[in-house]
């Protein structure tokens, strides 16, 4: 019994140390300079690594044979990494480094502020519509509206009004950032409020266009807000473990990833007050708005996620761009991307017949 209890204690200590290691790593080098965490994180990381190394050595000594000891050491090290990685991702998502807005904008854009409630203001700019139709344009995690200027220019050239916002806590927007996009529905609903009240915009012809986190937020927002009449989402894969659970493979590595994702989500829930969203598939099923999901051929997860979201629905279409990087569709296909996306939006947001 004593040996069993000692083993359980060692495993528990390893797990806790692994979580601490992941947390220390996630707030490490990328943010030391700005947040003044250098000494604290360095000390915490060193102590955590020392604890983990000591526990692995103690665990190894419980085995009498060299082969068993080696297996325990290797297995313990892998176990630490498996537990530490989701903890690092969780902290990074809940407390991301601030993404600064550098001032990029299309010609003719005017500054706009969006009231997202509870004291949160989203910064953005708006390019006026010439047709009455308009879209909210959402960037990906760790970036700002700087990243979607070219996309805005394509949409504006086709006559669409374009409201591009910095996501909550990103760029010049206030509030706490969250890089899994769990504030997406609230932020985009507020953006639709602002867009529909702008002179010249037809509130019956509103769409959502998003990249990566912005694409996931766009799909989620459409499922909750019937004002969104069309969605273009590029590079959308997952916001929660429930998203990935639908398309991960059913073999041991797939189930290991599911467990890691569950750990990440549990830690994120504990660290943020952002509302945990439902799945992208459920959101897509909940809206009647046509949805175009664009995926990268270089990122297999994107095509698998798109196929899973579209399965069983008639209003969701998928488009894989083989040679594109993540959210690189327009850069890779500068002629085809505008043609396909504008044709999709035109069909969904066409003006009513007189």
PLY file of the C-alpha trace (Angstrom):
ply
format ascii 1.0
element vertex 354
property float x
property float y
property float z
element edge 353
property int vertex1
property int vertex2
end_header
0.00 0.00 0.00
2.80 2.43 0.89
4.42 1.84 -2.50
1.09 2.48 -4.27
0.53 5.71 -2.35
4.06 6.82 -3.09
3.51 6.12 -6.78
0.22 8.05 -6.81
1.91 10.95 -5.07
4.75 10.99 -7.58
2.32 10.92 -10.52
0.25 13.74 -9.00
3.36 15.81 -8.33
4.54 15.20 -11.88
1.19 16.35 -13.28
1.11 19.50 -11.17
4.73 20.28 -12.00
4.00 19.77 -15.68
1.11 22.24 -15.52
3.38 24.72 -13.74
6.05 24.18 -16.39
3.56 24.87 -19.16
2.32 28.04 -17.46
5.87 29.27 -16.90
6.80 28.59 -20.52
3.71 30.33 -21.89
4.47 33.62 -20.18
8.16 33.39 -20.93
10.47 34.90 -23.54
7.85 36.51 -25.82
6.61 38.73 -23.00
9.51 39.17 -20.59
10.60 42.51 -21.97
7.21 44.22 -21.89
5.65 42.76 -18.79
8.66 42.81 -16.46
8.38 39.09 -15.75
11.96 38.15 -16.56
13.23 37.21 -13.11
9.97 35.71 -11.88
9.39 33.54 -14.93
13.02 32.53 -15.18
13.08 31.52 -11.52
9.74 29.73 -11.78
10.81 27.85 -14.88
14.10 26.80 -13.32
12.44 25.57 -10.12
9.73 23.73 -12.08
12.24 22.00 -14.32
14.28 21.03 -11.26
11.20 19.57 -9.57
10.16 17.66 -12.67
13.66 16.33 -13.23
13.92 15.27 -9.59
10.57 13.51 -9.66
11.45 11.66 -12.83
14.71 10.52 -11.26
12.91 9.37 -8.12
10.39 7.54 -10.24
13.20 5.92 -12.19
14.86 4.63 -9.04
11.74 2.70 -8.10
12.48 0.36 -10.99
15.10 -2.30 -10.34
16.01 -3.11 -13.94
17.88 -0.67 -16.21
15.39 -1.18 -19.05
12.42 -0.50 -16.78
14.18 2.55 -15.38
14.84 3.89 -18.85
11.22 3.29 -19.85
10.03 5.16 -16.76
12.34 8.07 -17.43
11.30 8.36 -21.08
7.62 7.82 -20.28
7.75 10.36 -17.47
9.37 12.94 -19.71
6.79 12.42 -22.44
4.01 12.56 -19.86
5.30 15.87 -18.54
5.34 17.35 -22.04
1.84 16.05 -22.82
0.43 17.69 -19.69
2.55 20.85 -19.94
1.68 21.74 -23.52
-2.11 22.22 -23.06
-1.40 24.31 -19.95
0.91 26.54 -21.97
-1.69 26.93 -24.74
-4.41 27.72 -22.21
-2.46 30.50 -20.55
-1.33 31.92 -23.88
-4.96 31.98 -25.08
-6.37 33.51 -21.90
-3.53 36.04 -21.45
-2.13 36.69 -24.94
0.54 39.31 -25.63
-0.99 42.55 -26.84
-1.17 42.96 -30.61
-0.54 46.60 -31.54
-2.41 48.29 -34.37
0.05 49.97 -36.75
-2.46 52.15 -38.59
-3.09 50.20 -41.81
-6.31 51.11 -43.63
-7.76 51.21 -47.15
-8.25 54.48 -49.00
-11.42 56.28 -47.95
-11.76 54.50 -44.60
-13.13 56.49 -41.67
-12.61 55.73 -37.97
-15.48 54.02 -36.16
-16.00 53.00 -32.53
-18.18 50.03 -31.60
-19.82 49.83 -28.18
-19.62 46.17 -27.15
-21.21 46.74 -23.72
-19.83 46.42 -20.19
-17.40 49.26 -20.83
-15.72 47.60 -23.83
-15.13 49.67 -26.95
-13.95 48.12 -30.20
-11.84 50.27 -32.50
-12.33 50.04 -36.24
-12.61 51.77 -39.57
-15.33 51.73 -42.16
-15.22 51.97 -45.95
-18.59 53.27 -47.22
-20.83 51.05 -49.32
-21.83 51.96 -52.85
-24.45 49.22 -53.20
-26.15 49.10 -49.79
-24.57 45.75 -48.91
-21.92 45.67 -46.18
-19.81 43.23 -44.19
-17.98 43.07 -40.88
-14.37 41.99 -41.44
-12.66 40.12 -38.58
-8.94 39.38 -38.26
-7.21 36.38 -36.69
-5.70 35.84 -33.24
-2.62 37.82 -32.33
-3.18 40.43 -35.03
-5.32 43.49 -35.75
-7.23 45.06 -38.64
-3.78 45.76 -40.13
-3.88 42.13 -41.29
-7.07 42.49 -43.37
-6.44 45.71 -45.31
-6.00 43.88 -48.63
-9.17 41.88 -48.06
-11.04 45.09 -47.25
-9.80 46.66 -50.49
-11.09 43.71 -52.52
-14.50 43.89 -50.86
-14.73 47.68 -51.14
-13.80 47.60 -54.82
-16.82 45.36 -55.37
-19.06 47.97 -53.74
-19.35 46.50 -50.27
-19.23 48.60 -47.16
-16.52 47.18 -44.91
-16.37 47.58 -41.14
-13.08 46.13 -39.89
-12.63 45.97 -36.12
-9.84 45.14 -33.72
-11.05 42.19 -31.67
-11.55 42.76 -27.96
-8.21 43.43 -26.28
-6.40 43.57 -29.63
-5.03 46.69 -31.28
-6.83 49.82 -30.07
-9.85 47.96 -28.66
-10.41 47.83 -24.92
-11.34 44.77 -22.89
-9.46 41.57 -22.21
-8.10 39.69 -25.19
-8.88 36.02 -25.67
-7.11 34.20 -28.51
-9.55 31.31 -28.83
-12.23 33.76 -29.96
-14.73 33.11 -27.18
-15.85 36.77 -27.26
-16.49 36.53 -31.00
-20.29 36.36 -30.91
-20.58 39.36 -28.60
-18.07 41.46 -30.53
-19.54 40.73 -33.95
-23.10 41.30 -32.74
-22.01 44.74 -31.54
-20.30 45.37 -34.88
-23.52 44.43 -36.71
-25.40 46.91 -34.49
-23.02 49.67 -35.56
-22.93 48.64 -39.22
-26.71 48.45 -39.60
-27.08 52.01 -38.22
-24.67 53.60 -40.74
-26.29 55.75 -43.43
-26.51 53.98 -46.77
-26.27 50.46 -45.33
-29.18 48.11 -45.95
-29.67 46.18 -42.67
-31.14 43.30 -44.68
-27.87 42.86 -46.64
-25.21 42.28 -43.98
-22.49 39.66 -44.06
-19.49 38.48 -42.00
-16.02 37.81 -43.37
-13.32 36.46 -41.07
-9.85 34.93 -41.06
-8.74 32.21 -38.62
-10.12 33.26 -35.19
-12.20 35.86 -37.03
-13.62 33.16 -39.30
-14.55 30.98 -36.36
-16.17 33.98 -34.69
-18.08 34.74 -37.90
-19.55 31.23 -38.07
-20.44 31.33 -34.39
-22.01 34.78 -34.67
-24.12 33.76 -37.67
-25.54 30.90 -35.65
-26.68 33.35 -32.98
-27.65 36.41 -35.02
-30.05 36.20 -37.99
-28.91 39.61 -39.25
-25.85 37.89 -40.73
-27.08 36.84 -44.17
-23.76 35.45 -45.46
-20.48 34.20 -43.99
-17.04 33.77 -45.51
-14.63 32.07 -43.08
-11.06 31.24 -44.03
-8.77 29.10 -41.87
-11.46 28.22 -39.31
-10.74 25.04 -37.35
-11.73 25.12 -33.68
-12.45 27.20 -30.61
-13.05 24.40 -28.12
-12.25 20.73 -27.66
-15.76 19.89 -28.87
-14.92 21.28 -32.31
-11.85 19.10 -32.79
-13.47 16.04 -31.24
-15.68 15.82 -34.31
-12.88 15.38 -36.82
-9.86 14.04 -34.95
-8.96 10.44 -35.90
-10.26 7.56 -33.79
-6.91 6.05 -32.87
-4.76 6.43 -29.73
-3.09 9.65 -30.89
-6.46 11.15 -31.69
-7.79 10.32 -28.24
-4.61 11.65 -26.65
-5.19 14.95 -28.45
-8.80 14.99 -27.26
-7.59 14.64 -23.68
-5.09 17.46 -24.13
-7.79 19.69 -25.59
-10.10 18.96 -22.65
-7.31 19.94 -20.25
-6.73 23.18 -22.16
-10.43 24.09 -22.10
-10.78 23.34 -18.39
-7.88 25.65 -17.61
-9.20 28.38 -19.91
-12.62 28.25 -18.25
-10.91 28.71 -14.89
-8.85 31.68 -16.10
-11.32 33.78 -18.09
-14.92 34.97 -17.87
-15.35 34.70 -21.64
-18.44 32.61 -22.48
-17.49 29.20 -23.82
-19.05 28.90 -27.29
-20.81 25.96 -28.87
-19.34 24.08 -31.79
-18.87 25.56 -35.23
-20.95 22.76 -36.66
-23.90 23.55 -34.39
-23.59 27.25 -35.24
-23.59 26.49 -38.97
-26.67 24.31 -38.56
-28.45 27.03 -36.58
-28.30 29.64 -39.35
-29.88 29.76 -42.77
-27.18 32.09 -44.04
-24.99 30.65 -46.81
-21.49 29.89 -45.52
-18.28 29.59 -47.53
-15.45 27.82 -45.68
-12.02 28.36 -47.24
-9.20 26.04 -46.21
-5.47 25.76 -46.82
-4.08 22.71 -48.58
-0.94 23.10 -46.45
-2.86 22.80 -43.17
-4.74 19.45 -43.19
-6.72 20.34 -40.06
-8.53 23.09 -41.96
-9.97 20.83 -44.64
-10.99 18.22 -42.06
-12.69 20.86 -39.94
-14.49 22.37 -42.95
-15.74 18.98 -44.07
-17.03 18.21 -40.58
-18.81 21.58 -40.25
-20.41 21.23 -43.70
-21.52 17.63 -43.26
-25.29 17.26 -43.43
-25.96 20.87 -44.46
-26.92 22.26 -47.84
-26.03 25.92 -47.22
-22.35 25.35 -46.33
-19.83 25.02 -49.13
-16.11 24.35 -48.85
-13.19 25.51 -50.96
-9.66 24.19 -50.47
-6.78 26.20 -51.95
-3.99 23.60 -52.33
-0.93 25.85 -52.30
-2.14 28.45 -49.81
-0.74 28.85 -46.32
-3.01 29.51 -43.34
-5.33 32.42 -44.32
-3.18 32.90 -47.42
-5.90 32.35 -50.00
-5.96 35.90 -51.35
-2.17 36.15 -51.48
-1.92 32.78 -53.27
-4.86 33.28 -55.63
-5.12 37.07 -56.09
-7.47 36.71 -59.06
-9.50 33.64 -58.13
-10.12 34.57 -54.48
-11.88 37.88 -55.28
-13.93 36.29 -58.05
-15.15 33.42 -55.91
-15.74 35.36 -52.70
-17.47 38.30 -54.38
-19.67 35.97 -56.45
-20.64 34.14 -53.26
-21.47 37.36 -51.40
-23.32 38.84 -54.40
-25.56 35.80 -54.59
-26.30 35.82 -50.86
-26.66 39.59 -50.42
-28.25 40.57 -53.72
-30.54 43.56 -53.74
-34.26 42.71 -53.63
-36.15 42.99 -56.90
-38.16 46.21 -57.37
0 1
1 2
2 3
3 4
4 5
5 6
6 7
7 8
8 9
9 10
10 11
11 12
12 13
13 14
14 15
15 16
16 17
17 18
18 19
19 20
20 21
21 22
22 23
23 24
24 25
25 26
26 27
27 28
28 29
29 30
30 31
31 32
32 33
33 34
34 35
35 36
36 37
37 38
38 39
39 40
40 41
41 42
42 43
43 44
44 45
45 46
46 47
47 48
48 49
49 50
50 51
51 52
52 53
53 54
54 55
55 56
56 57
57 58
58 59
59 60
60 61
61 62
62 63
63 64
64 65
65 66
66 67
67 68
68 69
69 70
70 71
71 72
72 73
73 74
74 75
75 76
76 77
77 78
78 79
79 80
80 81
81 82
82 83
83 84
84 85
85 86
86 87
87 88
88 89
89 90
90 91
91 92
92 93
93 94
94 95
95 96
96 97
97 98
98 99
99 100
100 101
101 102
102 103
103 104
104 105
105 106
106 107
107 108
108 109
109 110
110 111
111 112
112 113
113 114
114 115
115 116
116 117
117 118
118 119
119 120
120 121
121 122
122 123
123 124
124 125
125 126
126 127
127 128
128 129
129 130
130 131
131 132
132 133
133 134
134 135
135 136
136 137
137 138
138 139
139 140
140 141
141 142
142 143
143 144
144 145
145 146
146 147
147 148
148 149
149 150
150 151
151 152
152 153
153 154
154 155
155 156
156 157
157 158
158 159
159 160
160 161
161 162
162 163
163 164
164 165
165 166
166 167
167 168
168 169
169 170
170 171
171 172
172 173
173 174
174 175
175 176
176 177
177 178
178 179
179 180
180 181
181 182
182 183
183 184
184 185
185 186
186 187
187 188
188 189
189 190
190 191
191 192
192 193
193 194
194 195
195 196
196 197
197 198
198 199
199 200
200 201
201 202
202 203
203 204
204 205
205 206
206 207
207 208
208 209
209 210
210 211
211 212
212 213
213 214
214 215
215 216
216 217
217 218
218 219
219 220
220 221
221 222
222 223
223 224
224 225
225 226
226 227
227 228
228 229
229 230
230 231
231 232
232 233
233 234
234 235
235 236
236 237
237 238
238 239
239 240
240 241
241 242
242 243
243 244
244 245
245 246
246 247
247 248
248 249
249 250
250 251
251 252
252 253
253 254
254 255
255 256
256 257
257 258
258 259
259 260
260 261
261 262
262 263
263 264
264 265
265 266
266 267
267 268
268 269
269 270
270 271
271 272
272 273
273 274
274 275
275 276
276 277
277 278
278 279
279 280
280 281
281 282
282 283
283 284
284 285
285 286
286 287
287 288
288 289
289 290
290 291
291 292
292 293
293 294
294 295
295 296
296 297
297 298
298 299
299 300
300 301
301 302
302 303
303 304
304 305
305 306
306 307
307 308
308 309
309 310
310 311
311 312
312 313
313 314
314 315
315 316
316 317
317 318
318 319
319 320
320 321
321 322
322 323
323 324
324 325
325 326
326 327
327 328
328 329
329 330
330 331
331 332
332 333
333 334
334 335
335 336
336 337
337 338
338 339
339 340
340 341
341 342
342 343
343 344
344 345
345 346
346 347
347 348
348 349
349 350
350 351
351 352
352 353
